[in-house]
Each structure stands twice: as structure tokens, then as C-alpha cells.
């Protein structure tokens, strides 16, 4: 079964790095549109009987990128690919993973249903918004972490007596994993969310005075949570404040807020393109291409990928 890797338009540079890591080229796929804007996808090479991997994070604009991925999956299935794996370095629509108020959807489950219906035989992704999303699929899901890539860099710049900080109660498990692997202290900033863009921080649990701090989270968009937590740490006497975020889906408002914050540097991955990172020393982008390439190689060769799931340095 021949291995073939294709890329959507959401993050082609990452897909190319993945292909380069595997000493191969991206497959040829043609994107055109009908006059009314509908997307048409055509694989311009034979993929019959192939092991096809489609790299497409469903980042901003999420609806457009999700639809493009669905169309690519459908086209690959109808072209008789033997197995089709959807590679989502960032899994969008995952924030709504439960019905926490009346008359709202569970979009994480909806997205899972769409991917399977479109033709995905398995999913490879990085840092889901919540672990339970894996259970929304009835197909295999390989869930990787960007943490080892981020921690390797952070270990070289933070002080010995550092503290990993969860910016909210929902991030405690991730923060605990970071602190265990990096052998640091652990602190928590409790928050109260006012709206989707505004956060009111409440109090800090843990000792951070005179110590470097690393705020950890899975995704940043408006940066309200991170910047609010950073301000709380600054007032508590923290030395330098770093942020380690798996996916930098930051908006213009979020970037401005970051620039005005107490955060020394935001360390993130290239799972999604970050237009504000170029020429900006405050945002450090590290590549997860090698991690994804190794996972693709092992999946293709039917080898174990469990060692890649470990969130260790």
C-alpha cells in the first residue's frame, strides 16, 4: 500500500515539512471553485489502493477549512483510496464538547460525525481541547501532544526554581503534566468568564514570588485568559512570565492584548499559521512536523504509536 500525503490550503507549509521529514513530496491536488463559490477538489494523480493522509487543520476560517477537508475526504474515498486518514494538527469546533446550557449544540461531536461520514478511516490530531472528544469517534483517533516540543525549548530558558501555572481550573491537568515532566512547582489561577472574549480573574493558588512562571493552555485566540492570569502573577511578584500554548489561533485583538501584557514570550507550535509571529520576538513558533511525520510513518507501517502519546520532555 503506497503512502501518499496531501494538503489542504489551511497550513500547506506544515504539510510540506511533514512530507520533507518523510523524504517524499506532497501529492498533487487541484482546488477550483464554481462561479457561486462552491469548492471543487480533484486529485490529479492515481490514489487507488493508497494509504492517504490529508493534512488540514480546521483553524480560522473554521467553516471554510472544515468544508475543504470534508470535500477532500469524500474525493479520496470515491477515488478508491484503501485508507484515508484525516490529519488535523488543530481540531476546530471542539470548544463545545458538552451541552452546558439550554438549546446549544455539541459541535465537537458534530464535527466528528461529519469527518466519518465524509470518508475518514482514522484521525490524527494534536492537543484536543478536551480528552473526551476522542470518544465522539467510532474510528481510531491518534491524539498527540505538542508539549514535548514546547518543553524542550522552555527548559533552556527558564530558571531552576520555576512554576508551571494553569490559567484556569480547566487547565490543571495539562499544567500538572507540564510541571511533572519539567520538575517544577505548580500554581493555579482561578477565573470567572464574563463572555467569550472577556475574563475576570479571581485569585491565585500557589507561590510564584521571585520565580519564572510558565502559563500553559491548549489554544489562544483573544488571549484574555492568559493575559489576565499573567497580570495576576505579576502582582504576586513573579519574575518572568512565559506562556506555552499548543495552538496559536490568535486574533488581532488578542495580539494587541498580548503586546500590552506582562508575558515575556508566547511559545507555540506551527499547528496553525500565525500571521503575527513573523518578525515578532514575543511569539516563538516551534514545529510539530517531525512529531506528525513520525506518527504518519508508524501508522502507515502498522507500528505502535503509543510512545508518541506520552506528554514528557
C-alpha positions in Angstrom: 0.0 0.0 0.0 1.6 3.2 -1.2 1.8 6.2 1.2 0.6 9.5 -0.1 0.3 12.8 1.7 -1.9 15.7 0.5 -2.5 19.1 1.9 -5.5 21.4 2.1 -4.9 25.2 2.0 -5.1 25.8 5.7 -1.4 25.1 6.5 0.5 23.9 3.5 3.9 24.9 4.9 3.4 22.4 7.8 2.3 19.7 5.4 5.4 20.3 3.2 7.6 20.0 6.3 5.9 16.7 7.2 6.5 15.4 3.7 10.1 16.5 3.8 10.6 14.7 7.1 9.4 11.5 5.4 11.7 12.2 2.3 8.7 12.5 0.0 6.7 15.1 -1.9 3.2 16.3 -1.3 0.6 14.8 -3.6 -0.9 16.8 -6.4 -4.5 18.1 -5.7 -6.3 20.8 -7.6 -8.7 23.3 -6.0 -11.1 25.2 -8.1 -14.4 26.9 -7.5 -17.7 27.1 -9.3 -19.0 30.6 -10.1 -21.1 30.7 -7.0 -18.1 29.9 -4.8 -18.6 26.2 -4.2 -15.4 24.2 -3.8 -14.3 21.5 -6.3 -11.4 19.2 -5.4 -9.6 16.9 -7.8 -6.7 14.6 -7.1 -4.5 14.8 -10.2 -2.7 11.6 -9.6 -3.8 8.0 -9.0 -4.6 7.2 -5.4 -6.4 3.9 -5.9 -5.3 1.4 -3.2 -3.1 4.0 -1.5 -2.7 4.9 2.2 -3.8 8.6 2.0 -3.1 11.2 4.7 -4.8 14.6 4.3 -3.2 17.4 6.4 -5.7 20.2 7.1 -6.2 22.0 10.5 -9.7 23.4 10.9 -8.4 26.8 12.1 -9.6 30.2 11.0 -11.7 30.4 8.9 -13.0 27.2 10.5 -16.1 26.7 8.4 -14.2 27.1 5.1 -11.3 24.8 6.2 -13.6 22.2 7.6 -15.6 22.1 4.4 -12.5 21.8 2.3 -11.3 18.9 4.4 -14.7 17.1 4.1 -14.6 17.5 0.3 -11.1 16.2 0.2 -12.1 13.2 2.3 -15.1 12.4 0.0 -13.0 12.8 -3.1 -10.3 10.4 -1.8 -12.9 7.8 -0.8 -14.6 7.9 -4.2 -11.2 7.6 -5.8 -10.8 4.2 -4.1 -8.1 5.0 -1.6 -7.6 2.0 0.6 -7.4 4.0 3.8 -7.9 7.7 4.4 -6.5 9.5 7.5 -7.6 13.0 8.4 -4.6 14.8 9.9 -5.9 17.7 11.9 -3.0 19.5 13.7 -5.7 21.6 15.1 -9.3 20.2 15.6 -11.7 23.1 15.4 -15.2 23.3 16.8 -14.0 21.4 19.8 -14.8 24.0 22.5 -18.5 23.0 22.5 -17.9 19.4 23.8 -21.0 19.2 26.1 -24.4 20.8 26.5 -23.7 23.3 29.3 -26.8 25.4 28.7 -30.2 25.0 27.0 -30.6 25.0 23.2 -26.9 24.8 22.3 -25.1 22.3 20.0 -22.3 19.9 20.7 -20.1 20.9 17.8 -17.2 18.6 18.7 -19.5 15.6 18.2 -21.0 17.1 15.0 -17.5 17.6 13.5 -16.6 14.0 14.4 -19.8 12.7 12.6 -19.0 14.9 9.6 -15.4 13.6 9.3 -16.5 9.9 9.5 -19.4 10.4 7.1 -17.1 12.2 4.6 -14.8 9.2 4.5 -12.1 9.4 7.2 -11.0 5.9 8.3 -8.9 7.3 11.2 -7.9 10.7 12.7 -4.5 12.0 13.7 -4.6 15.2 15.8 -2.7 17.3 18.3 -3.9 18.6 21.6 -7.7 18.3 21.6 -9.5 20.9 23.6 -10.7 18.1 25.9 -9.8 14.4 26.0 -13.4 13.3 25.8 -13.6 14.4 22.1 -11.8 11.1 21.3 -14.8 9.2 22.4 -17.0 11.0 19.9 -15.5 9.0 17.1 -16.3 5.4 16.2 -13.0 5.2 14.3 -9.4 5.2 15.6 -8.1 8.5 16.9 -4.4 9.1 17.5 -4.0 12.0 19.9 -0.6 13.6 20.1 0.8 16.4 22.3 2.9 19.4 21.3 4.2 19.6 24.9 7.5 17.7 24.3 8.4 20.1 21.6 7.5 23.2 23.7 9.1 21.9 26.9 12.4 21.2 25.2 12.6 24.9 24.4 11.3 26.1 27.7 13.8 24.1 29.7 16.6 26.0 28.0 15.3 29.5 29.0 13.5 29.3 32.4 15.1 29.3 35.8 15.6 26.3 38.0 13.0 27.3 40.6 10.2 27.8 38.1 6.5 27.3 38.4 4.0 26.0 35.8 0.7 27.8 36.1 -2.8 26.7 35.0 -4.6 29.9 33.8 -7.9 28.4 34.8 -9.3 25.4 36.7 -9.9 23.5 33.4 -6.2 23.6 32.6 -5.0 22.0 35.8 -4.4 18.5 34.3 -2.3 19.9 31.5 -0.4 22.1 33.9 0.3 19.2 36.2 1.6 17.1 33.3 4.0 20.0 32.3 5.2 20.5 35.9 5.8 16.8 36.4 7.8 16.5 33.2 9.7 19.7 33.8 10.1 19.1 37.5 8.8 22.5 38.6 6.3 23.8 41.0 2.6 24.1 40.2 0.1 27.0 40.7 -3.4 27.8 39.6 -5.2 31.0 38.7 -9.0 30.8 39.2 -11.1 32.8 36.8 -14.7 33.8 36.1 -15.6 34.1 32.5 -17.7 37.2 31.6 -18.1 36.4 27.9 -16.4 34.6 25.1 -13.8 37.4 24.9 -13.7 38.8 28.4 -12.4 37.0 31.5 -12.3 38.3 35.1 -9.5 36.6 37.2 -10.3 35.9 40.8 -7.4 34.5 42.8 -4.0 32.7 42.7 -3.3 29.4 44.4 0.5 28.8 44.8 3.8 30.6 45.5 5.2 32.4 42.5 7.1 35.3 44.1 10.6 35.8 42.5 10.2 32.8 40.3 9.8 32.3 36.5 6.3 31.2 35.6 5.0 29.3 32.6 1.3 29.6 31.8 0.1 26.6 29.8 -3.0 26.2 27.6 -4.2 24.3 24.5 -5.3 27.3 22.4 -5.1 31.1 22.4 -7.4 33.4 20.4 -8.3 36.6 22.2 -5.6 36.0 24.9 -8.0 37.2 27.6 -7.4 34.2 29.9 -3.6 34.2 29.5 -3.1 38.0 29.9 -5.5 38.1 32.9 -3.6 35.3 34.6 -0.2 37.0 33.7 -1.3 40.2 35.4 -2.3 38.2 38.5 1.2 36.6 38.5 2.9 39.9 38.1 1.1 41.4 41.0 2.1 38.3 43.0 5.7 39.1 42.4 6.6 36.6 39.6 9.9 37.2 37.9 9.5 36.4 34.2 6.2 35.1 32.7 6.1 32.8 29.7 3.1 31.1 28.0 3.2 27.7 26.4 0.2 27.2 24.0 -0.3 24.3 21.6 -2.3 26.3 19.0 -1.9 30.0 18.4 -5.1 30.9 16.7 -4.7 34.5 17.9 -6.8 37.4 16.7 -5.8 41.0 16.1 -7.4 41.9 19.4 -5.6 39.1 21.1 -2.2 40.1 19.6 -2.6 43.6 20.8 -3.6 42.4 24.3 -0.5 40.1 24.3 1.8 43.0 23.4 0.4 45.1 26.3 0.6 42.2 28.8 3.3 41.1 31.2 4.1 38.0 29.2 7.7 37.9 28.1 7.2 35.3 25.4 4.5 33.1 24.0 5.8 29.7 22.9 3.6 27.8 20.5 3.6 25.3 17.7 3.1 25.6 13.9 -0.1 23.6 14.0 -1.9 26.6 12.6 -0.4 29.6 10.7 0.3 32.6 13.0 0.5 35.8 10.9 1.6 37.8 14.0 4.7 35.7 14.7 6.8 36.9 11.8 9.4 39.3 13.0 7.8 39.2 16.5 10.2 38.1 19.2 7.3 37.9 21.7 5.9 34.9 19.8 8.2 31.8 19.3 6.9 29.2 16.9 8.2 25.6 17.1 7.5 22.9 14.6 5.5 19.7 15.2 6.2 18.5 11.7 8.7 15.9 12.9 6.2 14.6 15.5 3.4 14.3 13.0 5.7 12.7 10.3 6.8 10.0 12.8 3.2 9.3 13.7 2.3 9.0 10.0 5.2 6.7 9.3 4.3 4.4 12.2 0.6 4.3 11.2 1.5 3.5 7.6 3.8 0.7 8.7 1.3 -0.6 11.3 3.7 0.1 14.2 2.8 1.2 17.7 2.4 5.0 18.2 1.7 4.8 21.9 5.1 6.2 22.8 4.3 9.4 20.9 1.2 10.0 23.1 3.3 10.5 26.2 3.5 14.1 27.4 7.1 14.0 28.5 10.1 16.1 27.8 
